[in-house]
Amino acid sequence: MIWVRSVFLNSQKSKILLSLMAIFMTFPSLAQVSVNPSTTTGSMSFNLNSDQILSVRLQVTDADYTNEGQLFVNGQGPIELFDGVDSANNDKTIYFNVNIGNNQADWFNYNGARNDLEFRFFDDPQNAGVNDGFTIISVKPITELPKKVYDAVPVRTDGEISQARFKALDIYKRLVGVRVPIDHPILVEMEELVARGDLTGAAQIATNEPGFYNLVVRDFAARMSTRDQSINEEFNDFIATFIGVTRDDIDARQLLTGSFYYKGSIDAPVDADIMDDILGSNDHYQQLAGQNYDFATVLERENTQYIRTNNDDNYIEHPDAAGVITSRAFMGAHAIDGTNRRLVEYTVKQFACFDLEEWADATAPDTRVGPDIDRFPGGEGSKYLTTCKACHSVMDGFRGAFAKYDFDNNYVRYRTDGRDRNTNGNNLGQRIEISGIDNKMNQNHSTFSNGYITRDNSWINNARSPANVQKFGWRGVVSAGNGVKQFGRAIANSKAFSRCMTKKVYRELCRRPVASFETSMVESMAQSFESSGYKLKKLFEDIAVRPECLGVR
């Protein structure tokens, strides 16, 4: 393989280089193929205009069971499909990435040659009789064209490959998300640093590659952006802002408090109307992903978040912006319908790493529990005390932070007055309308009329029992506050936030959750994360070279 160094001196040529270096190759559309118990095989063909392939990205409908299909390439296989997909994908269209191993890469024909793909239905015995097949809509090969351009390096044939080279490859794979040949020049550069004991320096080379942002950080943020917690989530404002904060070494606590977001720059000519393409749809971000732009290059920070009010024709500078918590993706996942309790639950789940059951507290006061919660379910007060109160006491205490929010008709809405301005404070039977408060906060009022009526966006922290203080590690004034920004600040400043980011990065890079006996490692890495100024890129680099992650060579 020949690696050619090129130098571009002006912006026009830089744009040409950027388009050539897109991680995802452009690829002609293919007729869709359906595979099911009746039609057990389906085929596609394409010409691969490259000299290597790292993975194949499938757009697939109805991939709702693990190992429901198999892929054969030019008659060789199988490659198991849909390992680890959500079992609730019936009739849904998702993207699935098929990683190609070294041996499997030999099955492909390169440099413009034809490749025949055969998809086969596989009735996994664990789901026998349940599997209903799938439909492949499109296929894209993913190749690796590095951000940096390297001089050719001769392949050594006079001895074994060093352990430092293998360790460099391990670090690269974890941080960039793809494999490269063992003789790749970037591994030679990393090997030298590993051999000198400078593993962090080697990791820094890897995080300078586009795959770190386009694959690893993108998938990391995608899991956090919606309820499904899947990497198959479309590129969106939450993911873009996460990538930007990581790339620009911004204090990660601003992900929960900042009044900014990231979008495509002028170098990415996609639709960017604030009302239509960013606030009212995901079109801007879908186009960035669909046109294969390098996110590390084209994303730019917009220093003002905007939000639509309950006036359908207007948007304003966000009066209570809180980073990705108030992003369209996160609000769209958790503020749609419901009572906004899910916003509290998932903010804690994603940024403190606690499921609701873990921080529920039956001893906490229930003075903030809303009127829609029955205090005598089935006529039994004891049932509320034993099964409902523990969760609602802590969750409803924080819920007021989101009192002005709704996700309606594709927009995040911020209430500046009630839906019906003439019923301010009037009891309407099933709900009470309060000016400036979304009606969902006081719905089903007749269920328990003495329940707490939300009249503003104040909140109370009822998660302050000794056990919860130990879990969260609260810092500063966190007993009460107003709005989402102050709520986000309380979470971001807690010890739980830095521990949570450590655990999530570890899970992403090391491909397993932190073990129970690794608590001291988590504490140490969380403290280092805080000492670095909450720099996420540094956290990724530090964890990628941990012996617990790399293993022993």
C-alpha angles and dihedrals in degrees: 000000000000121000113199125199114219132179124207116193106185136052095248092056090044089059089051090051091049092054091049092050098053109137094224116060115227108248135188116255116256133209109263121254125212120203122185143139090288099040100037099177138037133177141212132178132203141164115242109217095196141072095237143027129204104178143346120234114210127198101208138173124211097012090152104144132057114253093005093144146026132214125215119192118206089338095310127110158005111243109181113234134212097015107173098007120149111270089220096069095107108148091355125124115226139164117246125191117215109201113215116217125212094263093044091052087066089065092068128085115225144199097045098322123140121262124195117209119196119192116200131194112240119194100207107213090228089062099029112164092009101075110098101182133244144251123234108213101176142353129210126182114220117215132180119244106166124228090231119058115222139202117247116271120201117240113245115233098167099084150352122306110259124251088237089061091052091048090050088053091051091052092046094050093050096048101036100034097227138075126246128195114278089243094053111134093234090061090052089055092047092044091061091055093045090051089055091050094252098130092154090057090052090050091051090058089054095049088055089066119096093236090068090067101026096049115011102037091034092056091041091056094040090062090056099043102073143024095261092061089211130145087223091077114122118257107270145162093279092055093043092052091047090053092047094050090049094047095046095046092237119168102271091221086075087070084077100035111026128114095217142081137190127246138161118294128227088274088070105060099201130133108287109168106149096220101038106028105030110023099029102035144006092244096117093055095039089055092049089055096038092054091050099238120174101250092203089061108035104039116101132183119252107202097210129059116211131203137186118244125213085271099096094213100051144066127188141195103280109261094197106028115170108179116251092351088073093040118123092244096053094042091045090055098045111019097054110111114325125081102286091257088116090062089061093043095050096041088058092040095052101036103030097028096230125131112219093254090059095061100031112124123195090192095059118105115263097205090118097051108122128244092251092071113089112229090197106041109186088000092294120118090188091064091060091048094050104036110020112028099065094060099035095048093063098031097046090047090066096034095089089072087075097042095120098047136098136154107222133160092355095308134101103235127206114199116229090168138356125286089251110039092193095061100058106164095349121142108240096181102247095038142014117226117216121184111255094012123103111246093233089072093068101029124136089027093166093064090079111353093192092061121117114286113213109225102161140007097270120131138195125214105227092166093090103106113129090260093051093044086056092047099046101031091213117209130194126358105340104144093100142347148156130261136350097292092061091043090050091048091054091053094042094052094048123101087237091068095058091042090050094051088049092052093046094049090047090052092049097048103031095041094230138073120260111275121237091247092055096072093114090053090053091050092049094048092045090054090049089050091054092045090053090059093261092294109173096197090056090050091053091049094047095048094045091063097043112122089230088061101038098040121209125311 
